[in-house]
Amino acid sequence: MSNSLNTMSQSLSWLYRGVSDIFPNQPDSQDPSENLEQRIRQTERPLRIKLGIDPTGTDIHLGHSIPVRKLRAFQDAGHTAVLIIGDFTARIGDPSGKSEVRKHLSDEQVQQNAQTYLDQVRPILDFETPGRLEIRYNSEWLSKLDLAEILDLLATMTVGQMLAKEGFAERFKQENPIYLHEFLYPLMQGYDSVAVKADVELGGTDQKFNIAVGRDLQRHFGQPPQFGLLLPILIGTDGVLKMSKSLNNYVGLQEAAQPMYQKLEGTKDNLLEEYFELLTDLPLEALPANPRDRQQLLAWTIVTQYHGQKEADEAKGGGAIPEFSLSQVEFPAKLFYILNASGLCSSSGEGRRQIKGGGVKLAGDRITDVDCTFDSPEALEGKVLQVGKKKSVRLTSSAASA
């Protein structure tokens, strides 16, 4: 075992930070096949840490960054990150958590998406240190499987086992169609682990079934089975639902520094510690006691990660904007009324025209629904409401106002 791996394995606090589950996990065992910590301490070579990304879209948000950040932690500990771009599996689409079949993507769409994904994870991963990163495309091996090999894969699982998968079980119960090619997805993702000889696979908590299939297939092909390391699904900026572009409660990695800062500076108090744990390396015991200071530190730290300290400083400086107290507004309230009451627009009519014309942003997101209504001030607390490029206020429920 190299000196660098010996040194890096002494403190494994990075391994457990933010982790939901490790399997198998026998913490009292000295067996490196049952205890990942012992596997790391006893290894005589860098472990191969697998993370698969299916390029089914163009944008990555902070929720997607969580397993990528853990992959970087393994890199920093001396191990090899194996980033698999699922250019073949993206054509099927991961059915995990889906209530209906995924749409098919063209080869051209998949390739374009793959490039944008790599561009977005570049600020997180170590692309420079030799031996620290392998980027593999699973079409390299999956496109070469013949029918006999596919039948061999299919013979490792029963229909009953497949229907035990949460998404499939729900769809079957609701009599929504499940297509046979979707059954191939967990097997193909599992075969990726065989192809790259993974020691550990990272994924969200919704990936446990797929990662377990990888373990089974590695046994089938005579390989030591990988460990599964699961990470939480990030709650979005609304504080309720998982972060999702479709729910408009996300922070994208490609967002400019200022809107990224504004969104994160408005992070709800109940999410702050989770965001610090999952999205930063800051020690949790040393965070500021004041929630407002925590919000600003979180925003500055994350913007620095993706845009550098200079832009983070500028975004923070730009955050010193007037506040408007929502205590002056009777809820439920239309957004155009809030625009008028806050002084951003001279009348409710002007507010409606600004919204309709695309000139209004809330926490960096453009609002175009003229009838947009908020039931309570809690949904707006800490967010920046902006009209055009120069007029903005920070919404607060406190009594003081600008």
PyMOL commands that set and color helices and strands:
alter all, ss='L'
color gray80, all
select helices_A, chain A and resi 3-8+13-16+36-42+62-76+89-91+107-121+139-142+147-154+159-163+166-173+180-196+205-220+257-265+269-279+284-286+291-307+309-318+326-328+335-341+348-356+377-379
alter helices_A, ss='H'
color red, helices_A
select strands_A, chain A and resi 21-23+48-53+80-85+133-137+200-204+227-231+323-325+333-334+360-362+365-366+373-374+384-387+391-396
alter strands_A, ss='S'
color yellow, strands_A
deselect
rebuild
show_as cartoon
